[in-house]
C-alpha cells in the first residue's frame, strides 16, 4: 500500500520558497556579476566571461592604425554543491515542516544561505589585488579605514556609483557609534532583511559570513566593483522520498554553484582588527 504521509506536498512550491529566501538574504547576490541560472545545466558546467582589451590611445600623426582588440576569456566552474536532507514522520508534521513560518523549509533555506555565503567570502578575499588596508578599528578610526579602501578602488578607476563594501556586524557597530545611519535592505522580493547604508557615498552591506582569521576578531573585509566577481547557481529539485520500512518521508534538496574573481584589480581587501572603545 502506498505511503500517503506526504500527500499535498508540492516540491515546486517549496523549491520557489527556498530559492526566494536565498535570493532575499544573500549579501553576495547583491554584489556579484550574476549569470542567469538557466545557463547552468549541471554540476561541472563551465561559464565563460568574455571581455575585450581596452583600445590604445596614441598621438595622431596623420594616419590611423586599427589595432586588433584581444578578447580575454575567464572560465568559471560550477564546482560547489550544498545539500540538505531530513525526515518527517507523519502528515501533520510534514505540512508544518514545509509550510509554516519557522518551518524546516525556511531553516533549510537559511542554512543553505549561511553555508554558501561563508564558502564564498572565505575563498574570494585571497584574490583581491587592488590593495590591502590593515587597520585596528575603533569608532574613531573606522571612517578613515573604510575611506582608504574606497581610495584603493578609485585608484583603479572604479567610480563611486559602482562601488560596494561588505563589513561584519562589529564594524557596523563602530560606524553607528561614528554617526552613520543604517536601514534595512528588504531584498529582491521584499521579504529579506540586511543592514545596509549608502551614507558613505557607496553601497555598504553587513554580513556575519566574512572570514575571520583570529578570535580577536581580525575580519577580512572586502570592497569592489559590481563587475569584479562572477557567480552562477542552480537549485536542485526538492524531492520527497518514501523511506523503506517506516512511515517516515525523506525530504532533500540543495544548490550547485560557482564563483570567480574576474577583475581582481577591482577588488580591495581590508584586514580589520577589532579594538574595544575606551569611551562612548
C-alpha positions in Angstrom: 0.0 0.0 0.0 1.5 3.4 -1.0 2.7 5.7 1.8 0.4 8.7 1.7 2.1 10.6 4.5 3.2 13.4 2.2 0.1 13.9 0.2 -0.4 17.6 -0.6 3.4 18.2 -0.6 4.3 20.2 -3.7 8.0 20.3 -4.3 7.9 23.1 -6.9 6.3 25.4 -4.3 8.9 24.6 -1.7 11.6 25.0 -4.4 10.4 28.5 -5.0 10.3 29.3 -1.3 13.8 28.1 -0.7 15.2 29.9 -3.6 13.3 33.1 -2.8 14.7 33.1 0.7 18.2 32.6 -0.7 17.8 35.5 -3.2 16.5 37.8 -0.5 19.1 37.2 2.2 22.4 36.5 0.3 24.6 39.6 0.6 26.8 38.1 -2.0 23.9 38.2 -4.5 23.9 42.0 -4.1 27.5 42.4 -5.2 28.2 39.9 -7.9 28.1 39.8 -11.6 25.4 37.1 -11.9 24.7 34.6 -14.7 21.1 33.7 -15.5 20.5 30.4 -13.7 19.0 28.9 -16.8 22.6 28.9 -18.3 23.6 26.4 -15.6 22.7 22.8 -16.6 24.5 20.8 -14.0 27.5 20.3 -11.8 30.8 20.6 -13.6 29.5 23.2 -16.2 31.9 25.9 -17.2 30.7 29.5 -17.6 32.9 31.9 -19.6 33.2 35.6 -19.0 34.5 37.4 -22.1 35.9 41.0 -22.3 37.9 42.9 -24.9 41.1 44.7 -24.1 41.0 48.5 -23.8 41.8 50.4 -27.0 45.2 52.1 -27.0 45.4 55.9 -27.1 48.0 57.4 -29.4 49.1 60.8 -30.7 47.6 61.4 -34.2 50.3 61.8 -36.9 48.1 61.9 -40.0 47.4 58.2 -40.3 45.4 55.7 -38.3 46.3 52.2 -37.5 43.4 50.0 -36.4 44.6 47.6 -33.8 43.1 44.2 -33.0 41.5 44.1 -29.6 42.3 40.8 -28.0 39.5 39.2 -26.1 40.0 37.7 -22.7 38.0 34.7 -21.6 37.8 33.7 -17.9 36.4 30.3 -17.1 34.3 29.8 -14.0 33.4 26.2 -12.9 30.1 25.2 -11.3 32.1 23.1 -8.8 30.4 23.6 -5.5 27.3 21.7 -4.2 25.4 22.1 -0.9 22.5 19.8 0.1 20.1 19.2 2.9 18.1 16.1 3.8 15.8 15.3 6.7 12.9 13.1 7.6 9.3 13.7 8.9 7.1 11.0 10.4 3.5 12.0 9.7 1.4 14.2 7.5 0.8 16.9 10.1 4.5 17.2 10.8 5.2 17.3 7.1 3.0 20.2 6.4 4.3 22.1 9.5 7.8 21.4 8.4 7.2 22.7 4.9 4.5 25.5 5.0 4.6 27.3 8.3 6.8 30.3 9.3 9.9 29.0 11.1 9.5 25.6 9.3 12.3 23.3 8.2 11.8 24.7 4.7 12.8 28.1 5.9 15.5 26.7 8.1 16.9 24.8 5.2 17.0 28.0 3.1 18.7 29.9 5.9 21.3 27.3 6.5 22.0 27.0 2.8 22.5 30.7 2.7 24.9 30.7 5.6 26.9 27.8 4.1 27.1 29.2 0.6 27.9 32.7 1.6 30.5 31.6 4.1 32.2 29.5 1.5 32.1 32.4 -1.0 33.7 35.0 1.3 36.3 32.7 2.9 37.8 31.9 -0.6 37.2 35.2 -2.6 39.3 37.5 -0.4 42.7 36.0 -1.3 42.2 37.1 -5.0 41.9 40.8 -4.2 44.8 42.8 -5.8 43.6 46.4 -5.7 45.4 46.8 -2.4 45.2 45.9 1.3 44.3 48.1 4.2 45.5 46.8 7.5 43.9 48.6 10.5 43.0 48.4 14.1 39.4 49.7 14.1 37.6 51.8 16.6 34.7 54.3 16.2 37.4 57.0 15.9 39.3 55.2 13.0 36.5 53.3 11.2 35.7 56.0 8.7 39.3 56.6 7.7 39.8 52.8 7.3 36.8 52.4 5.0 37.7 55.6 3.1 41.2 54.1 2.5 39.6 51.0 1.0 37.4 53.2 -1.3 40.6 55.1 -2.3 42.2 51.8 -3.4 39.3 51.2 -5.7 39.2 54.7 -7.1 42.9 54.4 -7.9 41.8 51.5 -10.2 39.2 53.9 -11.8 36.2 52.3 -10.1 33.6 55.0 -9.8 31.9 55.7 -6.5 28.5 54.8 -8.0 29.9 51.3 -9.0 31.4 50.5 -5.6 30.4 48.3 -2.7 31.9 47.2 0.6 30.9 44.3 2.9 31.5 44.5 6.6 30.9 42.4 9.7 28.4 43.4 12.4 31.1 44.6 14.8 32.3 47.2 12.1 28.7 48.2 11.7 28.6 49.0 15.4 31.7 51.1 15.1 30.1 53.0 12.2 26.9 53.6 14.2 29.0 55.0 17.1 30.7 57.3 14.5 27.2 58.6 13.5 26.5 56.6 10.3 22.8 55.6 9.9 21.8 52.2 8.6 18.5 51.0 7.2 17.1 47.5 6.3 17.5 46.4 2.7 14.3 44.4 2.1 15.6 42.1 -0.6 14.6 41.2 -4.1 11.0 40.2 -3.1 10.7 42.5 -0.1 10.9 39.6 2.4 14.6 39.5 3.3 16.5 41.9 5.5 20.0 43.0 5.9 21.7 46.1 7.3 22.7 48.5 4.5 23.7 52.1 4.0 24.9 54.4 1.3 25.6 57.3 3.6 29.4 57.0 2.9 28.8 57.6 -0.9 28.8 53.9 -2.0 26.8 50.8 -1.1 27.7 49.1 2.2 26.3 45.8 3.3 26.6 43.9 6.6 27.0 40.1 7.0 28.4 37.7 9.6 29.8 35.4 6.9 33.1 37.2 6.2 36.3 35.3 7.0 37.7 35.9 10.5 41.3 34.8 10.9 41.5 35.1 14.7 39.3 35.2 17.7 40.1 38.9 18.4 38.5 39.2 15.7 40.5 40.0 12.7 38.0 40.2 9.8 38.8 40.2 6.1 36.6 43.0 4.8 36.0 43.2 1.0 35.3 46.1 -1.3 34.9 46.1 -5.0 33.1 47.0 -8.2 29.9 45.3 -9.3 31.8 43.6 -12.1 34.7 42.2 -10.0 33.2 38.8 -9.1 31.2 36.3 -11.2 28.7 33.9 -9.8 26.1 31.4 -11.0 23.9 28.8 -9.4 21.1 26.3 -9.9 18.8 25.0 -7.3 18.4 21.2 -7.1 14.9 20.0 -7.2 13.4 19.3 -3.8 12.5 15.6 -3.5 10.1 13.6 -1.4 11.2 10.0 -0.9 9.2 7.4 1.0 11.6 5.7 3.3 11.5 1.9 3.2 10.5 0.1 6.3 8.9 3.1 8.1 6.1 5.6 7.9 8.6 8.5 7.5 9.2 10.6 4.4 12.7 11.9 3.5 12.9 15.4 2.1 16.1 16.6 0.3 17.3 19.4 -1.9 20.2 21.7 -2.4 22.2 24.1 -4.6 25.0 23.8 -7.1 27.1 27.0 -7.8 30.3 28.5 -8.8 32.2 31.8 -8.3 35.3 33.5 -9.7 37.1 36.8 -9.2 37.1 38.1 -12.8 38.5 41.6 -12.2 41.0 41.2 -9.2 42.3 44.8 -9.7 38.7 46.0 -8.8 38.7 44.1 -5.5 40.3 45.5 -2.4 40.9 43.8 1.0 40.7 45.3 4.5 42.3 43.3 7.3 40.4 44.9 10.2 41.3 44.1 13.8 38.6 44.7 16.5 39.5 47.2 19.2 37.5 48.0 22.3 36.2 51.5 22.9 37.9 53.5 25.6 34.9 55.7 25.9 31.5 56.0 24.3 
